[in-house]
Amino acid sequence: MSEGWGVENLRTEVVVVGLGAFGSAALWRLAERGVKVVGVERQGIGHPFGSSHGTTRLFRVACMEHPGLTTIARKSLELWTDLGERNGATYVRQTGSLNVGGPESRPVQGARRAAAEAGAPTTDLTHDEVVERFPQYRLGSDDVAVWDPGAGICFAEPTVRAQVAEAERLGATVYPHTMVTGIDVGAGEVTVHTPMVDIVAEQVVVSTGAWLSKLVPGLPLSPRRTPLFWFQPRELGSRAFELERFPSFIWEFDDGRGLWGHGSDEEFLVKVGLHGDESAAAVDPEELDRYIHPREDIAELSAVIADRFPELDPEPVKVAPCMVTDSPDGQFLVGRYDERLVVAGGDSGHGFKHCAGVGELLAQITTKETPFTDVSFVDPTRFS
Ligand SMILES: Cc1cc2nc3c(=O)[nH]c(=O)nc-3n(C[C@H](O)[C@H](O)[C@H](O)COP(=O)(O)OP(=O)(O)OC[C@H]3O[C@@H](n4cnc5c(N)ncnc54)[C@H](O)[C@@H]3O)c2cc1C
């Protein structure tokens, strides 16, 4: 294909396509094992056009989405702690997290289930205890909380960059600004096509986020437009929304909607988002509307914030477009899809905290090691 350019085809053991959260971690963990690995990313590393931009993400251990995720979050923490000890950075700030809602709500029940089934240490807080310790909340009359002490926040773009940098230090080759235009999986090898060169490998890991089903047709994924929002206290200089006083939280209301977010004592402000709009239409990521619309994007969230966090100014000070990619059951798709094809995607809005652990799983699956935890609940073939 490349004869007109005088470029030889590349040969390697594994190609990782898409170096966002999951792909950068897979590249790192494969390189750590001494695998000859090439990473290909359509944009720059740590760019703002996929799902992994902005400064922070919530890090939770007692994961309400599935008890099996607790082990993966712990693996991320372990790997990021090791990496941070080597390069002097912090990838997780563990200030604890609140799962708030009625006694039967998903955050409360889900965190308790993770505690019971996966051994995540948690503490139940009564309504009055939450009111006393966290006066920023205007709680519903039945609201209680489950405290997840190992939780906190993690750092999105810096982590993606660090995972790629560590992979390169360990010998991985990285092609940024290179779009993969197609993948041919043959009996003996797989060919990854780019405009300049074909890369021939034994296996490919495809981790292209919202674009995953463009390269691996048939996966039941729905990318959704989901902006990121930042706020500030009404009283400038107020310390009520510093991270230690206003740690990360997920809060579900009686009507099924809810808020998530965390405070900050740094320049990245108070982050709050609304959930409950998972019915929003699936979008083609190539056509994503990157404009912010005051009425459609902001009005509902501002009204909820005015009602629930009266000390916050309900007008956001910063908004950025982003995407989550939903799977039918809200769990990731991580694992082998074909003899030479491993996939990672379907983040369903809660993938970042798990990405280093998922990268380790992807490396183990690709090299045919035994995965460090049960991966049946994220098996990408479970919908076929
Ligand atoms: C508003 C919002 C809030 C969130 N909050 C949290 C949170 O608090 N906690 C949490 O854990 N998670 C959270 N998430 C989810 C988390 O951000 C995602 O799970 C994670 O970023 C998904 O990573 P990914 O690797 O699947 O996708 P991405 O990071 O988007 O990576 C995919 C990469 O593939 C590249 N690519 C695509 N097509 C090609 C191609 N043809 N060739 C080469 N490269 C290609 C893209 O450029 C991109 O870099 C949130 C997400 C959003 C949108």
The ligand as an SDF file (V2000), in Angstrom:
LIG
                    3D

 53 58  0  0  0  0  0  0  0  0999 V2000
  -18.6390   14.0120   31.2890 C   0  0  0  0  0  0  0  0  0  0  0  0
  -17.9320   12.7460   31.6500 C   0  0  0  0  0  0  0  0  0  0  0  0
  -17.6620   12.4730   32.9890 C   0  0  0  0  0  0  0  0  0  0  0  0
  -17.0190   11.3020   33.3420 C   0  0  0  0  0  0  0  0  0  0  0  0
  -16.7630   11.0750   34.6580 N   0  0  0  0  0  0  0  0  0  0  0  0
  -16.0800    9.9730   35.0230 C   0  0  0  0  0  0  0  0  0  0  0  0
  -15.7080    9.7910   36.3720 C   0  0  0  0  0  0  0  0  0  0  0  0
  -15.9790   10.6330   37.2180 O   0  0  0  0  0  0  0  0  0  0  0  0
  -15.0180    8.6580   36.7010 N   0  0  0  0  0  0  0  0  0  0  0  0
  -14.6690    7.7170   35.7760 C   0  0  0  0  0  0  0  0  0  0  0  0
  -14.0550    6.7240   36.1370 O   0  0  0  0  0  0  0  0  0  0  0  0
  -15.0090    7.8770   34.4660 N   0  0  0  0  0  0  0  0  0  0  0  0
  -15.6930    8.9830   34.0760 C   0  0  0  0  0  0  0  0  0  0  0  0
  -16.0200    9.1820   32.7670 N   0  0  0  0  0  0  0  0  0  0  0  0
  -15.7320    8.1200   31.8070 C   0  0  0  0  0  0  0  0  0  0  0  0
  -14.2970    8.1170   31.3400 C   0  0  0  0  0  0  0  0  0  0  0  0
  -13.8860    9.4200   31.0190 O   0  0  0  0  0  0  0  0  0  0  0  0
  -14.2200    7.1650   30.1600 C   0  0  0  0  0  0  0  0  0  0  0  0
  -14.5690    5.8910   30.6490 O   0  0  0  0  0  0  0  0  0  0  0  0
  -12.8540    7.0510   29.5310 C   0  0  0  0  0  0  0  0  0  0  0  0
  -12.3150    8.3130   29.2990 O   0  0  0  0  0  0  0  0  0  0  0  0
  -13.0030    6.2760   28.2080 C   0  0  0  0  0  0  0  0  0  0  0  0
  -11.7290    6.0610   27.6470 O   0  0  0  0  0  0  0  0  0  0  0  0
  -11.5700    5.3490   26.2320 P   0  0  0  0  0  0  0  0  0  0  0  0
  -10.1470    4.9390   26.1590 O   0  0  0  0  0  0  0  0  0  0  0  0
  -12.6280    4.3160   26.0120 O   0  0  0  0  0  0  0  0  0  0  0  0
  -11.8980    6.4920   25.1540 O   0  0  0  0  0  0  0  0  0  0  0  0
  -10.9760    7.7220   24.6870 P   0  0  0  0  0  0  0  0  0  0  0  0
  -10.1740    8.2200   25.8220 O   0  0  0  0  0  0  0  0  0  0  0  0
  -11.8330    8.6610   23.9450 O   0  0  0  0  0  0  0  0  0  0  0  0
   -9.9360    7.0420   23.6990 O   0  0  0  0  0  0  0  0  0  0  0  0
  -10.2320    6.6270   22.4030 C   0  0  0  0  0  0  0  0  0  0  0  0
   -9.0940    7.0980   21.5280 C   0  0  0  0  0  0  0  0  0  0  0  0
   -9.1680    6.4880   20.2420 O   0  0  0  0  0  0  0  0  0  0  0  0
   -8.7600    7.4400   19.2950 C   0  0  0  0  0  0  0  0  0  0  0  0
   -9.2490    7.0170   17.9770 N   0  0  0  0  0  0  0  0  0  0  0  0
  -10.5320    6.9500   17.5710 C   0  0  0  0  0  0  0  0  0  0  0  0
  -10.6060    6.4850   16.3050 N   0  0  0  0  0  0  0  0  0  0  0  0
   -9.3300    6.2630   15.9070 C   0  0  0  0  0  0  0  0  0  0  0  0
   -8.7540    5.7790   14.6960 C   0  0  0  0  0  0  0  0  0  0  0  0
   -9.4950    5.4310   13.6500 N   0  0  0  0  0  0  0  0  0  0  0  0
   -7.3990    5.6760   14.6170 N   0  0  0  0  0  0  0  0  0  0  0  0
   -6.5970    6.0210   15.6920 C   0  0  0  0  0  0  0  0  0  0  0  0
   -7.1070    6.4800   16.8580 N   0  0  0  0  0  0  0  0  0  0  0  0
   -8.4550    6.5910   16.9800 C   0  0  0  0  0  0  0  0  0  0  0  0
   -9.3810    8.7330   19.7770 C   0  0  0  0  0  0  0  0  0  0  0  0
   -8.7770    9.8670   19.2160 O   0  0  0  0  0  0  0  0  0  0  0  0
   -9.1560    8.6080   21.2850 C   0  0  0  0  0  0  0  0  0  0  0  0
   -7.9310    9.1900   21.6840 O   0  0  0  0  0  0  0  0  0  0  0  0
  -16.6350   10.3590   32.3630 C   0  0  0  0  0  0  0  0  0  0  0  0
  -16.8830   10.6500   31.0130 C   0  0  0  0  0  0  0  0  0  0  0  0
  -17.5080   11.8460   30.6630 C   0  0  0  0  0  0  0  0  0  0  0  0
  -17.7220   12.1370   29.2180 C   0  0  0  0  0  0  0  0  0  0  0  0
  1  2  1  0
  2  3  1  0
  2 52  2  0
  3  4  2  0
  4  5  1  0
  4 50  1  0
  5  6  2  0
  6  7  1  0
  6 13  1  0
  7  8  2  0
  7  9  1  0
  9 10  1  0
 10 11  2  0
 10 12  1  0
 12 13  2  0
 13 14  1  0
 14 15  1  0
 14 50  1  0
 15 16  1  0
 16 17  1  0
 16 18  1  0
 18 19  1  0
 18 20  1  0
 20 21  1  0
 20 22  1  0
 22 23  1  0
 23 24  1  0
 24 25  2  0
 24 26  1  0
 24 27  1  0
 27 28  1  0
 28 29  2  0
 28 30  1  0
 28 31  1  0
 31 32  1  0
 32 33  1  0
 33 34  1  0
 33 48  1  0
 34 35  1  0
 35 36  1  0
 35 46  1  0
 36 37  1  0
 36 45  1  0
 37 38  2  0
 38 39  1  0
 39 40  1  0
 39 45  2  0
 40 41  1  0
 40 42  2  0
 42 43  1  0
 43 44  2  0
 44 45  1  0
 46 47  1  0
 46 48  1  0
 48 49  1  0
 50 51  2  0
 51 52  1  0
 52 53  1  0
M  END
$$$$
